[in-house]
Amino acid sequence: MNFEDIGARVKKRRMELNLTQEKLAEKAELTETHIGAIERATSKCSIETLVRLAQVLELNVDYLLFGTTANNIDATFSNLMKHLPKDKQTLFIELCQAIADKLK
């Protein structure tokens, strides 16, 4: 887990929603000091805190932790497919399916 990235995502979304640290803290039932520490990555946060922040910031926890969303996963695979020759795209899909099956 990269707490610097988590803090950057929290701050970015907070600013997109035009929330102050104080307002985010109030909505998430945390302290303003803790929000600042999370954003600066000087404090680690618990799963409970991540869930609270995700709810208030209207994000999923996956995004806060890893920066992944269904949209950027889809875009990544689309981009990979787009750069493959047509005759290799089916093979790529079959390989991805085999990997997914193995990971289940």
C-alpha positions in Angstrom: 0.0 0.0 0.0 1.4 3.3 -1.0 0.2 5.9 1.5 1.5 8.8 -0.6 -0.7 7.8 -3.5 -3.7 7.3 -1.2 -3.2 10.7 0.3 -2.9 12.3 -3.2 -6.1 10.6 -4.3 -8.0 11.7 -1.2 -6.8 15.3 -1.7 -7.5 15.3 -5.4 -11.1 14.1 -4.9 -11.7 16.4 -1.9 -10.7 19.4 -4.1 -12.9 18.2 -7.0 -15.8 18.2 -4.5 -14.8 21.6 -3.2 -14.5 20.3 0.3 -12.1 21.7 2.9 -10.2 19.4 5.1 -12.4 20.5 7.9 -15.6 19.7 6.0 -14.3 16.3 4.9 -13.3 15.5 8.4 -16.7 16.5 9.7 -18.5 14.3 7.1 -16.2 11.3 7.7 -16.3 11.7 11.5 -12.5 12.2 11.6 -10.4 15.1 12.8 -9.0 17.8 10.4 -5.5 16.9 11.6 -6.0 13.3 10.6 -7.2 14.3 7.2 -4.2 16.5 6.7 -1.9 13.7 7.9 -3.5 11.2 5.5 -3.1 13.6 2.6 0.6 14.2 3.4 1.1 10.5 4.1 2.5 11.2 7.5 -0.2 9.0 9.0 -1.4 5.5 8.0 -5.2 5.0 8.0 -7.2 2.0 9.0 -9.6 0.1 6.8 -12.5 1.8 8.7 -11.1 5.2 7.9 -10.6 4.3 4.2 -14.2 3.1 4.0 -15.5 6.3 5.6 -13.4 8.5 3.2 -14.5 6.4 0.2 -18.2 6.9 1.1 -17.9 10.6 1.7 -15.7 11.2 -1.4 -18.1 9.0 -3.5 -15.3 6.6 -4.5 -14.6 2.9 -4.1 -12.0 1.7 -1.7 -10.2 0.0 -4.6 -9.6 3.4 -6.2 -8.3 4.9 -2.9 -5.9 2.0 -2.4 -4.7 1.2 -5.9 -6.0 3.9 -8.2 -8.0 1.4 -10.2 -11.6 1.7 -11.3 -13.7 -0.3 -13.8 -13.2 2.5 -16.3 -9.5 2.6 -16.2 -9.2 -1.2 -16.3 -11.5 -1.2 -19.3 -9.5 1.6 -20.9 -6.2 -0.3 -20.3 -7.5 -3.4 -22.0 -9.0 -1.5 -24.8 -5.7 0.3 -25.4 -3.8 -3.0 -25.3 -6.2 -4.5 -27.8 -6.1 -1.5 -30.1 -2.3 -1.9 -30.5 -2.4 -5.6 -31.4 -2.8 -6.9 -34.9 -6.3 -8.1 -35.6 -5.1 -11.7 -35.9 -3.5 -11.6 -32.4 -6.5 -10.1 -30.6 -8.3 -13.4 -30.3 -5.2 -15.0 -28.8 -4.9 -12.1 -26.4 -8.5 -12.6 -25.2 -8.0 -16.3 -24.8 -4.8 -15.8 -22.8 -6.6 -13.3 -20.5 -9.5 -15.7 -20.0 -7.1 -18.5 -19.2 -5.3 -16.3 -16.6 -8.6 -15.2 -15.1 -9.8 -18.8 -14.8 -6.6 -19.8 -13.1 -6.9 -16.9 -10.6 -10.5 -17.8 -9.6 
